[in-house]
Amino acid sequence: MSRINSNVQSLIAQRVLTQNQHSLSTSLERLSTGLRISRGADDPAGLIASENLRSEITSTNQAISNANRADQVVNIAEGGLQEVSSLLTQLQSLITASSSTAGISDAERQANQLQVDSILQTVDRISSSTSFQGVKLLNGSFDFKTSNVASGISDFRVNAAKYSGGSLNADILVTGSAQQAGMFLSFGAATITTGGSQFTIEISGLQGSRQLTFSSSSTLNNIAAAVNSFSSVTGVAAKVSGTGVKLNSVDFGSANFVSVRVVHAGGIASAAQQGIYDLNAQDTNASQTSIRSTFANAQNPLNDFGQDLKATINGIVATTNGKTARINTDFLDLETTLTTSAAQTLGAVGGSNHALTITGGGADFQLSGQVNIAGRVSIGIQAVNTALLGDKGNGFVNSLAAGQANNLVDGDTEQAQKIVSKAIEQISSLRGRLGAFQSNTVGSTIRSLGVSVENTTAAESAIRDADFAAETAGLTRSQILVNASTQVLGLANQAPQAVLQLLG
């Protein structure tokens, strides 16, 4: 059939040419942008997945930036702590130098005290000046705030805590009592009666041992005083109890022990009930009713060991040492030292109330792209000023200042050394904890997040980016088809002219 009003072949050629031009345009757009998906019409589902992945990449990159910032904050805190540690080491040296009564003049001792005062001032200055963008790091700004601390807690340290809501309660349940090592020496009277010779006993503890010799008519008070005069050497203390002397390790815990060896019984072992008794396992204020050994038969050491506290904190079995219990979980790192009464009383510390409540504070870092409690890490940085370095039992570093109880001129230098040793231990522990946070938490997070960004970017690229090999092949095909369609359209437009020949 021959028609001129409707050129169907031309219409077909126009449609095909339009399609081929669209394909060519699409290939050119993808090759120029590098993207397979530029708008929702290109691939609706792919666009949704790609945008979600892009959001994850952005937030993860920011989490890496947060982790690097956390590392910088800890670096600055570590720098201040390193200098404090060095100053405390100098304090130890000055204490030792000033503890001699001969070979050092009063002027030298006064000069050492001036150095001590200068060191204490410097420690406080470092505590108040170490900062990051104006936020002080070592003055307690990043320590955790607590309230309602039970009377059974003598000391505590919140190293890390994260929680949702306004507070976090800590519940401590004592399941096994802490004990000192101990023995009871029964002499049956307020004085000892030897058979003309001397009574010699060797007492040993965690710190060392000493041999003590007593003659007939030595009182129990004399024996206890002699043992106590060497407590710092042996780690064993004594007190008179009835007609005997009770020996106890100075500290609580399984590392502490009391060892008794009778070198020479002095003939006092023949009387009834005289000898060495174990203490009652449930009540160390009383001794067992059955004798463990007579003095004459105790030529080999008799030992007794202390016992660590057993406890749970918020349902987690705590690691214990003496009267101290600690848990270290992703949500709570808490170390507590209980009073003797609380450490020996089975049940909840604080009774029906919580042991303590954490109400805020700490340094929080968002180390995950997902903003939630699981992606947040928290660390506590306690104040390191001289009023807080040390502990309640021994005292605090500021007691070494001029005019204070443990100054180097006329104070107790032995106690001063204990305080400084405890302070050095605290600073070292804090530095170690911050170092572990940098290495194991921040460092590992940066590495794992970096891998996550790589993999997420690869997934997003596979969905959204153009495949240049395929697109260049498509471009060539589209170019050929457009040229062919153009040629065909020209032929189709010329076809109706042949009908005019029928008109003659």
C-alpha positions in Angstrom: 0.0 0.0 0.0 1.2 3.5 -0.9 0.2 6.5 1.4 1.6 9.9 1.8 -0.6 11.2 4.8 0.8 8.7 7.3 4.5 7.7 7.0 4.5 4.9 9.4 8.1 3.9 8.6 9.2 7.4 9.4 7.4 7.3 12.8 9.1 4.0 13.6 12.5 5.4 12.6 11.9 8.5 14.8 10.9 6.4 17.8 14.0 4.2 17.5 16.2 7.2 16.9 14.8 8.8 20.1 15.5 5.7 22.1 19.0 5.4 20.7 19.7 9.0 21.5 18.5 8.5 25.1 20.8 5.5 25.5 23.7 7.6 24.0 22.8 10.5 26.4 22.7 8.1 29.4 26.1 6.6 28.5 27.6 10.0 28.1 26.2 11.2 31.5 27.5 8.1 33.3 31.0 8.4 31.7 31.2 12.1 32.5 30.0 11.8 36.1 31.4 8.3 36.9 28.1 7.4 38.4 25.6 4.7 37.4 23.0 6.3 39.6 22.6 10.0 39.5 18.9 10.3 40.3 16.2 8.1 41.6 14.9 7.2 38.2 18.2 5.5 37.4 17.7 2.8 40.1 15.2 3.6 42.9 16.3 0.7 45.1 20.0 1.2 44.4 19.7 4.9 45.2 18.2 4.1 48.6 20.9 1.6 49.4 23.6 3.9 48.2 22.4 6.9 50.2 22.3 4.7 53.4 25.8 3.5 52.7 27.0 7.1 52.1 25.5 8.1 55.5 27.3 5.2 57.2 30.6 6.2 55.5 30.2 9.8 56.7 29.4 8.9 60.3 32.2 6.3 60.4 34.7 8.8 59.2 33.6 11.2 61.9 33.9 8.4 64.4 37.5 7.9 63.3 38.1 11.6 63.8 36.6 11.4 67.3 38.9 8.5 68.1 41.9 10.5 66.9 40.7 13.4 69.1 40.4 11.0 72.0 44.0 9.9 71.5 45.2 13.5 71.5 43.3 14.2 74.7 44.8 11.2 76.4 48.3 12.1 75.1 48.1 15.5 76.8 46.9 13.9 80.1 49.7 11.4 79.9 52.3 14.2 79.5 51.1 15.8 82.7 51.0 12.5 84.5 54.5 11.6 83.4 55.9 14.8 85.0 53.9 14.2 88.2 55.4 10.7 88.4 58.9 12.1 88.0 58.2 14.6 90.8 56.9 11.9 93.1 60.1 9.9 92.4 62.1 12.9 93.5 60.0 13.1 96.7 61.0 9.5 97.5 64.7 10.4 97.1 64.3 13.5 99.4 62.5 11.4 102.0 65.2 8.8 102.0 67.9 11.5 102.2 66.2 13.2 105.1 65.6 10.1 107.1 69.2 9.9 108.4 69.7 11.3 111.9 73.5 11.5 111.3 75.4 12.7 108.3 72.9 15.4 107.5 72.6 18.8 109.0 69.5 20.6 110.0 70.2 23.1 107.2 70.2 20.3 104.6 67.0 18.9 106.0 65.4 22.3 105.8 66.7 22.7 102.2 65.1 19.3 101.4 61.9 20.5 102.8 62.0 23.5 100.6 62.3 21.2 97.6 59.4 19.1 98.9 57.2 22.2 99.2 58.2 23.3 95.6 57.4 19.8 94.3 54.0 19.8 96.0 53.2 23.2 94.5 54.3 22.0 91.0 52.2 18.9 91.2 49.1 21.1 92.1 50.0 23.5 89.3 50.3 20.6 86.7 46.9 19.3 88.0 45.2 22.6 87.4 47.0 23.6 84.1 47.0 20.4 82.0 44.1 21.1 79.6 42.7 20.4 76.1 41.0 23.4 74.5 40.6 25.0 77.9 39.1 21.9 79.5 41.2 20.8 82.4 42.1 17.1 82.4 43.8 16.4 85.7 41.8 18.4 88.2 38.9 16.0 88.5 36.8 17.5 85.8 36.6 14.1 84.1 36.2 12.1 87.4 32.9 10.4 87.9 30.4 12.0 90.4 28.8 9.7 93.0 26.3 9.9 95.7 24.8 7.8 98.5 28.1 6.0 99.1 27.5 3.2 101.7 29.4 3.5 105.0 30.8 0.0 104.4 33.0 1.4 101.6 36.2 2.9 102.8 37.6 3.9 99.4 36.5 3.5 95.8 37.5 4.5 92.3 35.2 4.6 89.2 37.5 4.1 86.3 34.8 3.9 83.6 31.0 3.8 83.4 28.5 4.3 80.7 24.7 4.2 81.1 21.5 5.6 79.7 19.4 7.7 82.0 20.5 10.0 84.8 22.4 7.6 87.0 23.8 4.1 87.5 23.6 2.2 90.7 26.3 -0.1 91.9 25.3 -3.1 94.2 28.0 -5.0 96.0 27.2 -8.4 97.5 29.8 -10.0 99.8 29.7 -13.8 99.3 33.0 -14.6 101.2 34.6 -12.7 104.0 38.1 -11.2 103.8 40.5 -12.5 106.5 43.9 -11.8 107.9 46.3 -14.6 108.5 46.7 -15.3 112.2 47.6 -17.6 115.1 47.2 -17.5 118.8 50.1 -18.1 121.2 48.7 -19.4 124.5 50.9 -19.0 127.5 48.3 -19.6 130.3 49.3 -16.5 132.3 50.1 -12.8 132.0 53.8 -13.6 132.1 55.8 -16.5 130.7 57.7 -18.9 132.9 60.7 -20.7 131.4 62.6 -23.6 132.8 65.7 -21.5 133.4 66.4 -20.9 129.7 65.1 -18.5 127.1 62.1 -18.7 124.9 63.1 -18.0 121.3 60.5 -17.7 118.5 60.8 -16.8 114.8 57.9 -14.9 113.4 57.5 -14.4 109.6 55.1 -12.6 107.4 54.8 -11.2 103.9 57.5 -8.6 104.5 60.1 -10.8 106.2 61.0 -12.6 109.4 62.5 -11.9 112.8 63.7 -14.0 115.7 62.7 -12.8 119.2 64.0 -14.0 122.5 62.3 -13.7 125.8 63.4 -14.6 129.3 61.3 -15.8 132.2 58.8 -13.3 133.7 58.5 -11.5 130.3 54.9 -10.2 130.2 52.5 -10.7 127.4 52.6 -7.0 126.8 56.4 -7.2 126.4 56.0 -9.9 123.8 53.3 -8.1 121.8 55.3 -4.8 121.9 58.4 -6.7 120.6 56.5 -8.2 117.7 54.9 -4.9 116.9 58.2 -3.1 116.8 59.1 -5.2 113.8 55.7 -5.1 112.1 57.0 -3.0 109.2 59.8 -5.6 108.7 57.6 -8.8 109.1 54.1 -7.7 108.1 52.8 -9.3 111.4 51.2 -7.4 114.3 50.4 -8.7 117.8 48.0 -7.9 120.6 47.4 -9.4 124.0 44.2 -11.5 124.3 43.5 -13.1 127.6 46.4 -15.3 128.6 48.0 -15.3 125.2 49.2 -13.2 122.3 47.3 -13.1 119.0 49.3 -12.7 115.9 47.8 -11.3 112.7 49.0 -10.3 109.3 49.0 -6.5 109.0 46.9 -6.7 105.8 44.1 -8.9 104.6 44.2 -11.3 101.7 45.6 -14.6 100.5 49.0 -13.1 99.8 49.5 -12.4 103.5 50.6 -15.1 105.9 51.8 -15.6 109.5 54.5 -18.2 110.1 55.6 -19.3 113.6 58.6 -21.4 114.4 59.8 -22.0 117.9 63.6 -22.1 117.9 63.8 -22.8 121.6 60.7 -23.6 123.8 62.4 -22.7 127.1 60.6 -25.4 128.9 57.3 -23.6 128.9 55.5 -26.2 126.8 54.8 -28.7 129.6 51.9 -26.9 131.1 48.4 -27.7 129.9 46.9 -25.8 127.0 50.1 -23.9 126.4 51.0 -23.8 122.7 50.0 -22.5 119.3 46.4 -22.4 118.2 44.7 -21.6 114.9 42.2 -18.8 114.8 38.5 -19.5 114.3 37.8 -19.5 110.5 34.5 -17.7 111.0 35.6 -15.4 113.8 39.2 -14.5 113.9 38.7 -12.7 117.2 38.6 -16.2 118.8 40.9 -19.2 118.6 40.2 -22.8 117.9 39.6 -25.0 121.0 42.0 -27.7 119.9 45.7 -27.0 120.0 47.7 -27.1 116.8 51.1 -27.7 118.4 52.9 -27.3 121.7 55.8 -25.0 121.7 58.2 -27.9 122.0 56.9 -29.5 118.8 56.8 -26.3 116.7 60.4 -26.5 115.5 59.2 -26.5 111.9 57.3 -23.5 110.8 53.5 -23.4 111.3 51.7 -21.3 108.6 48.4 -19.7 108.2 47.3 -17.7 105.2 44.8 -14.9 104.9 41.7 -14.9 102.6 40.6 -12.5 99.9 37.2 -11.0 99.9 34.6 -12.8 97.6 32.0 -10.5 96.1 29.9 -9.6 93.1 29.3 -6.1 91.8 26.1 -5.7 89.8 25.9 -9.4 89.4 29.4 -9.8 88.0 31.9 -11.9 90.0 34.6 -9.4 91.1 38.3 -9.8 91.1 39.4 -9.4 94.7 42.6 -8.7 96.7 42.3 -8.5 100.4 39.3 -6.2 101.1 39.3 -4.7 97.6 36.9 -5.9 94.8 36.9 -4.8 91.2 35.0 -5.5 88.0 36.0 -4.3 84.6 33.2 -4.6 82.0 32.3 -2.6 78.9 29.7 -0.8 81.0 31.4 -0.4 84.4 34.9 -0.4 85.7 34.7 0.0 89.5 37.2 -0.7 92.2 36.1 -0.6 95.8 37.8 -1.2 99.2 35.5 -2.2 102.0 35.8 -1.5 105.7 36.8 -4.5 107.8 33.3 -4.9 109.1 31.7 -4.8 105.7 34.4 -7.2 104.2 33.6 -9.7 106.9 29.8 -9.5 106.8 28.1 -11.6 104.2 25.3 -9.9 102.3 24.7 -6.6 100.5 26.9 -3.7 101.3 24.6 -0.9 102.3 21.8 -3.2 103.2 18.6 -2.5 101.3 20.2 0.5 99.7 22.7 0.6 96.9 26.4 0.6 97.6 26.8 3.8 95.7 25.2 5.7 92.8 27.1 7.2 89.8 25.3 10.4 88.9 27.5 11.8 86.1 31.0 12.8 85.1 33.7 11.0 83.2 35.1 11.6 79.7 32.8 10.2 77.0 33.9 9.6 73.4 31.7 8.5 70.6 33.7 5.9 68.7 31.0 4.5 66.5 29.0 5.8 63.6 25.8 4.8 65.4 25.1 7.2 68.3 24.0 4.9 71.1 25.4 3.5 74.3 27.1 0.6 72.6 29.2 2.9 70.4 30.3 5.1 73.3 33.3 4.6 75.5 33.8 6.3 78.8 36.9 6.8 81.0 37.4 8.4 84.4 40.4 10.6 85.1 40.8 11.3 88.8 42.3 14.5 90.2 46.0 14.2 90.8 46.5 17.1 93.3 48.4 16.6 96.5 45.2 16.6 98.6 44.0 13.5 96.9 47.1 11.5 96.1 47.4 8.8 98.8 44.6 7.2 100.7 42.7 7.6 104.0 44.6 4.8 105.7 48.1 6.2 105.2 47.4 9.9 104.5 47.8 12.2 101.6 50.8 13.8 99.9 50.0 17.3 101.1 50.9 16.1 104.6 54.5 16.3 103.6 54.4 20.1 103.4 56.2 22.2 105.9 54.5 22.2 109.3 52.4 19.1 108.5 52.6 15.7 110.2 54.9 14.1 107.7 57.3 16.9 106.8 61.0 16.1 106.5 62.2 18.3 109.3 60.5 16.8 112.3 57.7 14.7 110.9 57.2 11.0 110.4 59.4 10.2 107.3 58.5 6.5 107.4 54.9 7.3 107.0 55.8 9.9 104.4 57.5 7.2 102.3 54.4 5.0 102.5 52.2 7.9 101.3 54.5 8.7 98.4 54.7 5.0 97.5 50.9 4.8 97.4 50.8 8.0 95.3 53.3 6.6 92.8 51.2 3.5 92.6 48.1 5.5 91.9 49.8 7.6 89.1 51.3 4.5 87.6 47.9 2.8 87.6 46.2 5.8 86.0 48.9 6.0 83.3 48.6 2.3 82.6 44.8 2.6 82.4 45.1 5.5 80.0 47.7 3.7 78.0 45.5 0.7 77.7 42.6 3.0 76.6 44.8 4.5 73.9 46.2 1.2 72.7 43.4 -1.3 73.1 40.3 0.9 72.8 41.2 3.9 70.7 43.9 2.3 68.5 41.9 -0.8 67.8 38.8 1.3 67.1 40.6 3.5 64.5 41.9 0.4 62.8 38.6 -1.4 62.7 36.7 1.7 61.6 39.2 2.2 58.8 38.5 -1.3 57.5 34.7 -0.6 57.9 35.0 2.5 55.8 36.9 0.6 53.1 34.4 -2.1 52.9 31.4 0.2 53.1 32.9 2.4 50.4 33.4 -0.6 48.2 29.8 -1.7 48.7 28.5 1.8 47.8 30.8 2.0 44.8 29.5 -1.4 43.5 26.0 -0.1 43.7 26.4 3.5 42.5 29.5 3.9 40.4 29.6 3.4 36.7 31.4 0.5 35.1 33.5 2.3 32.5 34.2 -0.8 30.5 30.5 -1.6 30.1 29.6 2.1 29.6 32.2 2.7 26.8 31.0 -0.4 25.1 27.4 0.9 25.4 28.5 4.3 24.2 30.0 2.8 21.0 26.8 0.7 20.5 24.6 3.8 21.0 26.6 5.9 18.6 26.4 3.3 15.9 22.6 2.8 16.5 22.0 6.6 16.4 23.9 6.9 13.1 22.0 3.9 11.7 18.6 5.3 12.9 19.4 8.7 11.4 20.2 7.0 8.0 17.0 4.9 8.2 14.9 8.0 9.1 16.2 9.7 6.0 15.2 6.8 3.8 11.8 6.5 5.5 11.1 10.2 4.8 12.0 9.8 1.1 9.8 6.7 0.6 6.5 8.7 0.0 8.0 10.6 -2.9 7.8 7.4 -5.0 4.0 7.7 -4.9 4.1 10.9 -7.0 5.3 8.9 -10.0 1.8 7.4 -10.2 0.4 10.8 -11.1 2.3 10.8 -14.4 
